[in-house]
Amino acid sequence: MAKTKKQGGRGRATVETVGADVDGGRAELVPDRDRPRGFTLLIDSAPQSHVDLDDPTYLEFAYQRRLGHIADLVAPPGRPVQALHLGGGAFTLARYVAATRPRSTQQIVEIDAPLVQLVRRELPLDGSWRIRVRGGDAREGLAKVPDGWAELIIADVFSGARTPAHLTSTEFAAEVRRALRPGGFYAANLADGPPLSYVKAQIATVRTVFPELCLTADPAVLRGRRFGNAVLLASDHELPIAELTRRAATDPHQGRVEHGRALADFTGGAAPVTDASAKPSPAPPPSVFE
């Protein structure tokens, strides 16, 4: 596990930060002072994931809780699902699904092999979980998934705190739709700030493929007052808007759900993004991580 040191005179072990150079920069696993086996993954000082090895159902970050709500609602409680995670991080959501839906079959696609090695070594997965970690680019990994295999696809891919351009297009969204079975959920973690041009373009892009969409975020982010995360949920079937709204409203950091006419008004005249016009998501301002 992670390195430890002894506190003076008490014989109590305290966990040190573990660092390693990975493809994405300098990765650090920082101990959580409130949770004995909790860790936050930072890459170049930017928080990426949080994991509690003693309680994989605990989701520290607000956007991860929103993704957890979606995982809870994709099928009846406790039923195993087939889930695809594009972007690995510390495997937080895969751990959550494995703990809340035993016998689920999951795949993780993560391009950063040194990061995968660090997480596997310091934050090992339970050997009984049916989780397969594949190396490689998220879109290339998605292309290898059989038609209709997944009930849940979560896209949470960042390179240098930005989502790569080729994961933001209508062509990418069409590949997601191909790999998702009817009634399945596609959830994407989006990061943006005022005037939210990227988020609005992503709504327009995903709407070309999926008829049902909603967006969940902190109200201050939705109002364009600060940079932050928004979770986009899409499906070819009706979404559980009422229950998702209730869960978001009762989170420690309350979220708001936009859908239907309100979401269309929010999106305005944003145009869909294609492979030819795609750009990475905007870089967060330095103050976000201070």
C-alpha positions in Angstrom: 0.0 0.0 0.0 1.1 3.6 0.3 4.2 4.5 2.2 3.9 5.3 5.9 5.9 6.9 8.6 5.7 6.9 12.4 4.5 9.9 14.4 6.8 10.9 17.2 6.5 8.8 20.4 3.0 7.4 19.7 3.8 4.5 17.4 0.9 5.6 15.2 1.4 5.3 11.4 0.5 8.2 9.2 0.3 7.8 5.5 2.6 9.9 3.3 1.8 11.4 -0.1 2.9 9.1 -2.9 4.0 10.7 -6.2 5.1 9.4 -9.6 5.7 10.9 -13.0 3.0 9.7 -15.4 2.2 10.6 -19.0 -0.2 13.3 -17.9 2.3 15.0 -15.6 3.2 14.6 -11.9 0.7 12.4 -10.2 0.2 12.5 -6.4 -2.0 10.4 -4.1 -2.6 12.7 -1.1 -4.0 11.1 2.1 -7.4 12.3 3.3 -7.0 13.5 6.9 -10.6 12.6 7.7 -10.6 9.1 6.2 -7.9 6.6 7.3 -7.7 5.0 3.8 -8.9 7.9 1.7 -6.8 9.4 -1.0 -7.1 12.3 -3.5 -5.4 11.8 -6.9 -3.8 15.0 -8.2 -2.1 15.5 -11.5 0.0 18.6 -11.8 -1.7 19.8 -8.6 -5.2 19.5 -10.2 -7.6 17.2 -8.3 -8.8 14.3 -10.4 -10.4 11.7 -8.2 -10.9 10.7 -4.6 -11.0 7.1 -3.4 -11.8 5.6 0.1 -10.5 2.0 0.1 -12.6 1.3 3.2 -15.8 2.6 1.6 -15.9 2.6 -2.2 -19.5 3.9 -2.1 -18.2 7.2 -0.7 -17.9 9.9 -3.4 -16.1 13.0 -2.3 -16.4 15.2 -5.4 -19.7 16.8 -6.3 -19.5 15.7 -10.0 -18.6 12.2 -9.0 -21.7 12.1 -6.7 -23.8 13.2 -9.7 -22.3 10.4 -11.8 -23.0 8.0 -8.9 -26.7 9.1 -9.0 -26.8 8.2 -12.7 -25.2 4.8 -12.0 -27.9 4.2 -9.3 -30.7 5.0 -11.7 -29.5 3.1 -14.9 -31.3 -0.1 -13.7 -33.2 -1.4 -10.7 -31.2 -1.1 -7.5 -28.6 -3.7 -7.0 -28.9 -5.4 -10.4 -25.6 -6.0 -12.2 -24.9 -3.8 -15.2 -22.4 -3.7 -18.0 -20.5 -0.4 -17.7 -17.8 1.3 -19.8 -15.6 4.0 -18.3 -13.8 6.2 -20.7 -11.0 7.7 -18.6 -9.8 5.9 -15.6 -8.4 8.3 -13.0 -8.3 6.4 -9.7 -11.2 4.1 -10.9 -13.6 5.8 -8.5 -16.8 5.2 -10.4 -15.9 1.7 -11.3 -15.3 0.9 -7.6 -18.7 2.5 -6.8 -20.6 0.4 -9.4 -18.8 -2.7 -8.2 -19.8 -2.1 -4.6 -23.4 -1.0 -5.2 -24.1 -3.5 -8.0 -22.2 -6.7 -7.3 -21.4 -9.0 -10.3 -21.4 -6.0 -12.6 -19.1 -6.4 -15.6 -17.0 -3.2 -16.3 -14.4 -2.0 -18.7 -12.1 1.0 -18.1 -10.2 2.6 -21.0 -7.2 4.7 -19.8 -4.4 5.9 -22.1 -2.0 6.8 -19.3 -0.2 3.4 -18.5 2.1 4.8 -15.7 -1.0 6.2 -14.0 -2.8 2.9 -14.2 0.3 1.2 -12.7 0.4 3.7 -9.8 -3.3 3.3 -9.0 -3.2 -0.5 -9.2 -0.2 -0.6 -6.9 -1.3 2.0 -4.3 -5.1 1.7 -4.5 -5.7 -1.9 -5.6 -9.0 -3.1 -6.9 -10.8 -5.9 -5.1 -9.9 -9.1 -6.8 -13.6 -10.2 -6.9 -14.7 -7.3 -8.9 -15.3 -7.9 -12.6 -13.3 -4.9 -13.8 -11.0 -5.0 -16.8 -8.6 -2.1 -17.4 -7.6 -1.6 -21.1 -4.8 0.7 -22.1 -5.2 3.1 -25.0 -7.1 6.1 -26.4 -10.7 6.4 -25.2 -12.2 6.7 -28.7 -10.1 3.8 -30.0 -11.2 1.7 -27.0 -14.8 2.6 -27.6 -14.6 1.5 -31.2 -13.7 -2.0 -30.0 -16.8 -2.4 -27.8 -19.5 -4.6 -29.4 -22.7 -2.9 -30.6 -25.1 -2.5 -27.7 -22.8 -4.0 -25.1 -23.0 -1.3 -22.4 -25.9 -0.2 -20.2 -23.8 2.7 -18.9 -21.1 4.7 -20.5 -19.2 7.3 -18.5 -16.9 9.7 -20.2 -14.5 11.5 -17.8 -11.4 12.1 -19.9 -9.0 14.9 -19.3 -5.5 15.5 -20.6 -3.8 18.4 -18.9 -7.2 19.4 -17.3 -8.8 19.5 -20.8 -11.0 17.0 -22.7 -9.3 16.1 -26.0 -11.0 17.4 -29.1 -11.7 14.1 -30.7 -13.9 13.1 -27.7 -16.3 16.1 -28.3 -17.7 15.5 -31.7 -20.9 14.2 -33.3 -18.9 11.3 -34.7 -17.7 10.4 -31.2 -21.3 10.7 -29.9 -22.5 8.3 -32.7 -19.9 5.7 -31.5 -21.2 6.0 -28.0 -24.8 5.4 -29.2 -23.6 2.4 -31.2 -22.0 0.8 -28.1 -24.9 1.6 -25.8 -27.9 -0.8 -25.6 -31.4 0.6 -26.0 -32.5 2.4 -22.8 -28.9 2.7 -21.6 -27.3 5.9 -20.2 -24.4 8.0 -21.5 -23.0 10.4 -18.9 -20.2 12.9 -19.6 -18.3 15.0 -17.2 -17.8 18.5 -18.8 -15.7 21.3 -17.4 -16.4 24.9 -18.5 -16.7 28.5 -17.4 -18.4 31.7 -18.5 -20.0 32.0 -21.0 -20.3 28.1 -21.1 -19.8 27.9 -24.9 -18.2 24.5 -24.6 -21.0 23.0 -22.5 -23.7 24.4 -24.8 -21.9 23.1 -27.9 -21.7 19.6 -26.2 -25.4 19.6 -25.5 -26.1 20.5 -29.2 -23.6 17.8 -30.3 -25.0 15.0 -28.2 -28.6 16.0 -29.1 -27.8 15.0 -32.7 -27.6 11.4 -31.6 -29.7 11.1 -28.4 -33.3 12.4 -28.1 -33.3 12.7 -24.3 -30.9 14.9 -22.4 -30.4 16.7 -19.2 -27.6 18.6 -17.5 -26.7 18.6 -13.8 -24.4 21.2 -12.2 -23.9 23.6 -9.4 -26.3 26.6 -9.9 -23.4 29.0 -9.9 -21.8 27.1 -12.8 -25.1 27.0 -14.7 -25.5 30.8 -14.3 -22.0 31.3 -15.7 -20.6 32.7 -12.5 -17.6 30.4 -12.2 -15.7 27.6 -13.8 -16.8 24.1 -12.8 -18.1 20.7 -13.7 -21.4 19.9 -15.4 -22.6 16.3 -16.0 -24.5 15.7 -19.2 -26.8 12.7 -19.3 -28.3 11.3 -22.5 -30.4 8.3 -23.6 -32.7 7.1 -26.3 -35.4 6.5 -23.6 -37.1 8.8 -21.1 -34.8 9.9 -18.3 -35.6 9.7 -14.6 -35.6 13.5 -14.3 -37.7 13.8 -11.1 -35.5 11.3 -9.1 -32.3 12.8 -10.4 -33.5 16.3 -9.5 -34.4 15.1 -6.0 -31.0 13.5 -5.5 -29.1 16.5 -6.8 -31.0 18.9 -4.6 -30.2 16.9 -1.5 -26.5 16.6 -2.1 -24.1 18.4 0.3 -23.3 20.7 -2.6 -26.7 21.1 -4.2 -27.0 20.7 -7.9 -29.7 21.8 -10.4 -31.0 19.7 -13.3 -31.9 21.4 -16.6 -34.0 19.5 -19.2 -36.7 19.9 -21.8 -37.5 23.5 -22.8 -35.3 25.0 -20.1 -32.3 23.0 -21.4 -33.1 24.1 -25.0 -33.3 27.7 -23.9 -30.0 27.3 -22.0 -28.3 25.9 -25.1 -29.6 28.7 -27.3 -28.3 28.6 -30.9 -25.1 26.5 -30.1 -24.0 24.5 -33.1 -23.0 20.8 -33.0 -19.3 20.0 -33.1 -17.8 17.7 -35.8 -14.4 16.1 -36.0 -13.5 18.8 -38.5 -14.3 21.6 -36.1 -13.6 20.0 -32.7 -11.4 21.7 -30.1 -10.3 20.6 -26.6 -12.4 21.8 -23.7 -11.3 25.1 -22.2 -8.4 25.2 -19.8 -9.5 26.0 -16.3 -8.2 29.3 -14.8 -5.3 28.8 -12.2 -7.6 30.1 -9.4 -9.8 26.9 -9.7 -7.1 24.8 -8.0 -5.9 27.3 -5.4 
